Amino acid sequence: MNPDSVNKISFATLADSLGTPSIMEHIGIPEFDPKNKLHQKLSEISQKCHELKSKSSADDAIQVVLVEKGIEKLEKENDELVMKLFSEKV
């Protein structure tokens, strides 16, 4: 998971550790729970992004743009869900 919302939370909490694997120990990302609908949706979005990326061909500029637009839309939805996930923890 690497959405903007996690980066913002990371930066706000531990600016000097931003981008290092140890940041994960400090921001409290919950372990995946297959029964949690929010976790399921985040997983689904990730899978869709990977599927879209795998269909992208550098030889077809229009396809690349369409894939990137699709990924951007999914990433925005992902960011909103991550913020919801963190708000549930408070």
N, C-alpha and C positions, 0 to 999 in steps of 0.2 A: 504494500500500500504506500503510495507516494503522492497523494494529492496535495494541492496547495494548502488545504486546511491543516494537514499534518505539519507541513513546513512552517506555517504561521504559528501553530501551537509550539512546535519545536523551537522556533526562533524566540518566541515570547518567553519560554521557560528556561532555555539553556543556550543562549546565543553563542557561547564559546564552543559548544559541542555540536553545533549544527552540521549535519551531514555525516556524522560518525555513527557507526553501528551502536555505540553505547547509548545514543540518544533514546533508543527504544526502551532501555531500562528505566528511563526517567519520565516518560510521558504517559505511561500506563495504557498502552493499546491492549485491549482485552484479547484473550486467546479466542480463536474461532470457536463458535458454538453452533453446530449444525442445526440446532432447534430454534435459534434466534433468527427471526425473519429479516431483520436488518443485516445480519451477517450473511445470510443467504443472498440477499440482493446485492451486497457489495461483491460477493464472490461471482455472481452472475455478470455483473458489469465488468469485472476484471476479465472473465472468460470471453465476453463479447469484444472487448478491446483487443485481446490477443488474436481472436479470430479475424477481426477486421485488418489488423496489421499484417497477418500472414497472407491475406488476399491482395495486399498492395503490391503493385509491380512498378518498379522504377521506370520501366519502359512506357508506361501510360500515365502521362501527367494528369489527365482529368481524373483517372481512378485514384491516383495518389491524393489529390485535393479532396475528393469525396470521402475517402477513407479517413483522412485527417479531420475533416469536419465531423464525421461520425464519432471519431474518438474524442474530439473536443466536447461534443454534446454529452457523451457518456462520462467523461471526466468531471464535467460540471455537476452532473447528477451524483457522481461518486463523492465529490466534495461536500455536497449538501447532506448526504447520508452520513459521512464521517463526522460532520459537525453535530448531527443529531445523535450519533453514537456517543460522542464525548459529552453532550449535554445530558444524556441519560446517566452518566457516571457521577454527575455532580449531585 
